[in-house]
Amino acid sequence: MKKYILLILLAWSLVSCEKTLKFDDEGLANQLVLNSILSSDKDFSASLTKTRSILENSYNGGFLMADGTIDIYLNGDLIKNAISTTGSFNISEIKPKAGDSYRIVINSNGKQLEAETTIPQKTEVISVDTTTVLDNFNSKIMIYKATLKDLDGDDYYRILIKKESLVLNKNADGKGAQKYYLYSYENPIRSDDPVFNSVYNNFGGDVFNTGPENDNKIFPDDYFEGKEYAIQFRTNNYGSGYHSDPYNPVIGGYGGSETIYERNVVHVQHLSKEMYTYLKYLKLYQHYQGSPFSEPVPVYSNIKNGIGIFAGLNDDARFTFEKVYRPFSMDTIKIEENGYNYGGVYGY
């Protein structure tokens, strides 16, 4: 008898733990989303979308394009008004520059969105030194040491490396046709430098790391505000040592390929506070998403009356390390359009 009583009590306790939550699907659907990253080396662009219902079964993704108008203010003055029926605003005559402050006002579907950001100054890089070493597997590793001079005040940075390979396919169609392909992707960076670890408090002495990996390689100037600082990081060597593209073996199927050059381009970006905060919390969201042991992390947004991001960065500090296997002239080379191009968040 006691056994049955225990079973009844257990069943009752399970039922009593159920809780009905109100789900506001209308409030989550049809929200306006504005995304725009302004860079010192690109034209002004922005995209306006609206969210779908999460109950909707669609193969078109989670967003719908939204039409609207945009007013663009530069340092307080209205410089452009534009209309888009597709949600894409690409304005080639506006080229963001260091120190420029932008405010945008968008009207769409009876709502008005506002946001503002400033393009930071170019990162002052005193020097970039490199050393090539062999790891435990006899693979070449390039170690970088970049010395920065920080400005007064709060500053935020990001380091990324873009790798490019120009490859000649000697028999692209099986009949002797030669074609050139430019392959580009972001080269992963590894580093034990404390400025990277400080973002998520992942210092080496802890038994368990307290945050995600800093894949975006962002960092504030908390450790060297207004001073010079030498930051160290490493990646695979830009030279493969072979006259073929090791990352795209398919193109050699018709008779082989030859790498013309390989290069690593080091970007030392100066981020606005909005861009830094967005990247930081986006990674936190991705890391803790779905974890039953963590509170949900909202992605940072600075869009008034909407969601999304409007942020600036300066990408003018670049350093190229190149290995040429065969002399070439870009004036005589036509590059095909179907090379790989892997970028970071929004391609920045």
N, C-alpha and C positions, 0 to 999 in steps of 0.2 A: 504493500500500500504506500509506504514511504517513497518507493521508487516512482510511482505514478504521480505522486504529489510534487516531487522534484521536477519531473518532466513538464508538468503543467506550469509550475512557477518559471521554469526556464523559457518555455514558449511565450508566456505572458511578458517576461522581461524583454524578449526580442521584439515583440510587437510594440511594446511601450517605448522602445528606442527610436521608432520611426518618427520622422518629422517632415511635415509638408512645407516646402519652401515656395514662396511666390516667385514666379518667373516673368519678368517684364520683357517679353520679346520685342514688343513695339518700341520700347525705350532703347534697346540695343541695336535694332535694325534701323536703317536709313539715317545713321549718324554721318555727318560730313567729316571726311578725312583729308587733310592737307599735308602733303609731303614736298619739301623743297630744301635742298642742300645747296647753298651758294658757295662757290669756290672761286678763288682768284684767277684760275686758268680756264674757266668755263663761262658760257653765256648763261643768262638768267633763265631758269626753268622751274616749273612747279606743276604738280598734278593734284587734281581734285576728284575724289571718289566718295562714294557713300557705302556704308556697310549693308550686307544682306542679313536676313534672318538666319540664325544658326540652324533653324529647322528646315530651311530650304535646301533641297537637293539640286545642286547645280555643278556643272563641270567647268564653269567659267571662273571659279575661284570665289573668294569671300567678299569681293568688292565690285561695285558698279561705277562706271564713270558718271560724273555729275557736271552739268553745264553751269556756267556762272560768269560773273565779271570780276576783274581784279584791278585794284588801285595800288600802284607801287610808289612808295615815298622814299626818296634818297636824302638822308640828313635832314628830314623834316619837310622837304618839298615834294609835291606830287610831280612825278616825271613820266608816268605812263598809266593809261587806262586801256584794258584789253578785255575782249569777250571771247569765250570759248564754248562751243557746243559739245566738245568731246572731253572736257576736263583737263586737257593738256595746254599749258601756257609755256611756249618757247619763244623768248624775246631776244633775238640775236643782237639788237642794238644796245642792250644793257649788259655791260661787262663788269662784274663786281671787282672792286679794287681794295687794297689794304686800307683799313681805317674807315671805309664806308659803312654807314648804318642804314639798314633797310627796315621799313615797316610796310606790311601788306594788309589790305582790307579786301576780303572776298565776300560777295553776295551771291547766294545760291539757295534755291528752294525756301525762300522766305527767311533765311538765316544770314547773319553777318559774322564772319570769322576774322580775327585779327591776330597778328603775331609780329615780332620784331627780332632782329639779330644784327650783329656787327661782324665784319670781316676782320680778323686779327692781322697784325703785322707779320711780315715774313720772319720765320724762325732764324735767328742769328746763329749760324753754325761756324765755329772757328776752324774746325778741321774734322776730317773723317779719315781715319787710318785703318788699314786692313792687314790681316795676317791669315795665311792659309796653313792649316794643320790637318793631320790625319786622325780619324777617330779609331775606336777599337776594331772597327770592321774594315779599316784601311780605306775609308771613303774620305774625300776631301771636304773639309769644313772651312768656311770663311768666317773669321772673327772680325767684327767691326768695333771701332771705338770712335764714337761721335762726341765731340766736345761742343756743348751748347753754351751760349751766353744768355741768361734769362733776363727778362725785363722786370721792372718793379711792378708790384701788384700781382693779382692772381692770374696764372697762365696755365694752359692745358695743352698737352702735346700728344702726338701719335706718330709712331714709326712703322712704316710698311715698306716692303720690297716687292717691286714688280719685276718678274723675269720675262724676258723676250727671247725668242729663238726664230731667226729667219732661216727657213728650210727650202731647199730646191728639190722638188720631186722630179727626177730625171725621166720618168716614163709615166706621166699622170693618167693617160688614157690607154696605156698598153700599146701605143703606136709611136712612141718616141716623143710625145709632147712634153715640154718642160714647163712647170709652173712653180711659182714661189708662194709660200705660205708663211704668215707671221703668227706665231703662237705666243700668247701672253697670258700670264696668270700670276696670282699673288703667291710669293715664295714665303712659306711659314718661317717665323722667327722664333728662336729659343733664347732665353736669357735668365740669369739668376740675379740680375740687377735689382736692388731693393725698390727702385722707383716703380717697376712693373708690379712687384709683389704687394706693394702698399695699397693698391687700388681695392683689392678684395681681402686684404690682411692675410695673405698666404706667405708667411715668413717661414724660413727653413726649419726652425727649431720645434715647430708644433707637431704633435703626433698625428693630428688630423687637420687638414686645411679647412679654413672657415669659409671659403668662398670658391667660386669657379676659377678656371684658368683665364688669364687675361689675354685671350686670343687676339683682341683688337690692338694690343700693345699701346694702350693709352696710359697717360700718367700726368698728375698735376706737378706743380713746381714746389710742393711743400718742403722738400728736402734741400732745395737750392735756390730759393727765391732771391732774385736780384744778383745771383752769382754765376760763375762758370761751373759746369758739371760735365764730366766725361761718362757717358753711358755706354755700356758694352752689351752686345748681342751677337748672335751667330746664326748662320744658315748654311744650306748646302752650297758648294762652290758653283759659280756660274759656268765654269768650263767643264763639259762632260768628258773631254779627252777623246771623243770619237766624232768622226765626220758623219753622224747620223743623229736623228732626233730620238732620244730614248723614251720620250713621253708620248709619242704618236707613231707607233710601229705600223699602223695600218697603211700610212701613205707610202711605205716602202714595198707594198705588195706587188706593184707592177714593174719593179726593176730597181728599187733602191732610192735613197734620198741622201742629200748632203746638207749639213748645217753650214750656213754662210757665216753667221755670227751668233753669239749668245751674250746677253748682257743682263746685269742686275742694276735696277734703278732704285736707289734708296731715297724715300720720301720722308722728310722730317717735317711733319705738318704741325701748324699752330692752330688749335681748335678754339672755337668760341665755347663759352661755358655751356650753352645749349647743346652743342654737338657732343661735347665730352659727357655730359649727364645722360644724354640719349643713349650713347654707345654703352655707358656703364650699366644702366638699368635694363637695356635690352638684353645684355648678356646675363644679368641676374634673372630676368624673366625666363630666358631660355633654359637656364641651369636648374631652376626650381620648379619649372612648369610640370605639373602632374605629380609632384612629390607629396605623399601623404603626411610628411613630417615637417613641412614648411608652410608658412603663410604665403599666400599669393603675392607676387611682386608686380605692381603695375608698371607698364612701360612709360617712361617720362614723356610728357607732351607740353609744349608751350603755346598751343593753339587756343586762343580764347573762343569759347562757344563751339568748339569742335575738338577733334583729336588729330594726332599726327606730329610732325616736327618741322620747324622752320629754323635752320641753323646755318652758320657760316664757318669756313675754314680757309686757311692760307696754305697752298700747296706749292709755293714757289721755291722752296729749299729742296733741291734734288741733286743727287750725285750718282754718276753713271760709271759702272765698272764693266768693261767690255772685253770680250775675247773674240778676235776675228780669225776665222779659219781660212777664208779665201777672200782676196780683194774684191770689192764690189762697188757699184755706183747706183744709188737709188734712182738716178735719172733714167736708167735703162732697165729697171726692174718693175714689173707689174705684180702687185701682191693680190692674191685671190681673197675673197671675202669670207671663206669658211674656215679660217683658223680659230682655235679656241681662244676665248677671252674670259678668264675668270677674275672677277673683281671682288672688292669687299662690299660693305654695306653701301647700297646705292652707287657702287662703283668707285667709292672714294677710299 
